[in-house]
Amino acid sequence: ELFELFDKYRLYIAGVTPTICNGPDGRPLEIRTWLSRRPEVSKFVILDDEDFWNWGWMKPLVVTTSYIPAKERDNKFAKRVCGLDAKFAYQAIQILNEK
């Protein structure tokens, strides 16, 4: 179903990041490594359900596709709601449309 939607909107998966290490420091390193090997990539957005992106140069390029519902924010055991909804898709489009 996902690939059908990609085809419909003429989108494609450009590649997969290398696996370098685990944890919050691993993903940014893997993405930087992938980008460094593709100088032709000038615009991108990162969709991720993790919220450890609150640092560094990638922050404006990340759409975190999860949240803790407002009524649960004081509960340290609250479960995150994950998924790409219209709000997150709009954020990604905004990032890609910036000059």
C-alpha positions in Angstrom: 0.0 0.0 0.0 2.8 2.4 0.9 4.6 1.8 -2.4 1.4 2.3 -4.3 1.0 5.7 -2.7 4.6 6.5 -3.5 4.0 5.6 -7.2 0.8 7.7 -7.2 2.7 10.8 -6.1 5.9 10.0 -8.0 8.0 9.5 -4.9 10.7 7.0 -4.4 13.0 5.6 -1.7 16.4 7.0 -2.5 18.3 4.6 -0.3 18.8 3.2 3.1 21.2 4.6 5.7 24.1 2.4 6.8 23.9 0.7 10.2 26.8 2.2 12.2 25.7 2.1 15.8 22.6 2.1 18.0 21.1 4.8 20.2 20.2 8.4 19.8 23.7 9.3 18.5 23.6 6.6 15.9 20.8 7.8 13.7 22.2 11.3 13.1 25.6 9.8 12.3 24.0 7.3 9.9 22.1 10.0 8.2 25.1 12.3 7.9 27.1 9.4 6.5 24.4 8.7 3.9 24.1 12.4 2.9 27.9 12.8 2.7 27.9 10.1 0.0 25.2 11.9 -2.0 26.2 15.5 -2.7 23.4 15.8 -5.2 20.8 15.7 -2.4 19.9 19.3 -1.7 16.6 19.0 0.1 15.4 16.3 2.5 13.2 15.8 5.5 13.6 13.1 8.2 10.5 11.4 9.5 11.1 9.6 12.7 8.9 8.4 15.6 11.7 9.1 18.1 12.1 12.5 19.8 15.8 12.5 20.5 16.4 14.9 17.7 16.4 18.0 19.9 20.0 19.0 19.1 22.2 19.9 16.3 21.8 21.0 12.7 19.2 18.3 11.8 16.5 19.6 14.2 14.9 21.9 11.5 14.7 19.0 9.1 13.0 16.4 11.4 9.4 15.7 11.8 8.8 13.6 14.9 5.8 11.5 14.0 4.8 10.7 17.6 3.5 12.5 20.6 2.3 12.0 24.1 -1.3 12.9 24.5 -1.8 16.2 26.5 -3.8 14.3 29.3 -0.9 11.9 29.7 2.1 14.3 29.7 2.6 14.2 33.5 2.5 10.4 33.5 6.1 9.1 33.1 4.8 5.8 31.9 2.6 7.2 29.2 2.7 5.6 25.8 3.6 7.6 22.7 1.1 7.7 19.9 2.9 7.1 16.6 2.1 7.4 13.0 2.3 9.7 10.0 -0.9 11.8 10.1 -1.9 14.9 8.1 -0.3 17.3 10.6 3.1 15.6 10.3 2.8 15.2 6.5 2.1 19.0 6.3 5.2 19.7 8.4 7.3 17.6 6.1 5.9 19.4 3.0 6.6 22.8 4.6 10.3 21.7 5.2 10.7 20.5 1.6 9.1 23.7 0.2 11.4 26.1 2.1 13.9 27.9 -0.1 
